[in-house]
């Protein structure tokens, strides 16, 4: 008999380790930066609260302006970006009810 039990077990374990190594190696391959360039423009920018509010208003600029104006009337010392953030938060909260 050319192969013993230990040799067969060694071959199976070795093949399993090679498969695991190759699978991990494929996962670590970096993607091309051009592949994700389309998604970069859609990334949320935390300082752009007015754009976020406009998305929540489904593009209705008049509604977004009314909501910002309402928040500024409630708290006159608030900045415009702060008012847009408060309006977006209030709108999200109201939609959840």
C-alpha positions in Angstrom: 0.0 0.0 0.0 1.7 3.3 -1.1 -0.2 5.6 1.3 -0.7 5.2 5.0 -3.5 6.6 7.1 -1.3 9.4 8.4 -0.4 10.4 4.8 -4.1 10.6 3.8 -5.0 12.7 6.9 -2.0 15.0 6.2 -3.1 15.5 2.6 -6.7 16.3 3.6 -5.6 18.8 6.3 -3.1 20.3 3.9 -5.7 20.7 1.2 -8.1 22.3 3.7 -5.4 24.8 4.8 -4.7 25.7 1.2 -8.4 26.3 0.5 -8.7 28.5 3.6 -5.6 30.5 2.7 -6.9 31.1 -0.9 -10.4 32.2 0.3 -8.9 34.7 2.8 -6.5 36.0 0.2 -9.4 36.7 -2.2 -11.3 38.7 0.4 -8.3 40.9 1.1 -8.0 42.0 -2.5 -8.6 45.8 -2.6 -11.2 47.1 -4.9 -10.4 49.6 -7.6 -11.1 53.2 -6.4 -12.9 53.9 -9.7 -15.4 51.1 -8.8 -16.8 53.1 -5.8 -16.5 56.6 -7.3 -20.2 56.7 -8.1 -21.0 56.1 -4.5 -18.8 58.8 -3.1 -21.0 61.6 -4.3 -24.0 60.1 -2.5 -22.2 59.8 0.8 -23.9 61.6 3.7 -22.0 64.8 4.6 -22.8 65.6 8.3 -22.6 69.3 7.8 -25.1 69.4 4.9 -28.3 69.3 7.0 -30.3 71.3 4.5 -29.7 68.8 1.8 -30.7 66.0 4.2 -33.9 67.9 5.0 -34.6 68.5 1.3 -34.3 64.7 0.7 -36.7 64.0 3.6 -39.1 66.5 2.0 -38.9 64.6 -1.3 -37.3 67.7 -3.1 -40.0 70.2 -2.0 -37.9 73.3 -1.3 -40.8 75.4 -0.1 -41.6 72.8 2.6 -38.0 72.6 3.7 -37.8 76.4 3.9 -41.0 76.5 5.9 -39.7 73.9 8.3 -36.4 75.8 8.8 -38.2 79.1 9.3 -40.5 77.4 11.9 -37.4 76.1 13.8 -35.8 79.6 13.7 -39.0 81.2 15.0 -39.1 78.7 17.9 -35.4 79.3 18.8 -34.2 82.7 17.3 -30.5 82.1 18.5 -30.2 78.9 16.5 -28.1 78.9 13.3 -29.5 77.9 10.0 -27.7 74.5 9.8 -28.9 73.9 13.4 -32.4 74.7 12.4 -32.2 72.4 9.4 -30.9 69.6 11.6 -33.7 70.2 14.2 -36.3 70.2 11.4 -35.0 67.0 9.9 -35.0 65.3 13.3 -38.6 66.5 14.0 -39.7 65.4 10.6 -38.2 61.9 11.1 -39.8 61.7 14.5 -43.2 62.7 13.1 -43.0 60.2 10.3 -42.3 57.3 12.8 -45.6 57.9 14.6 
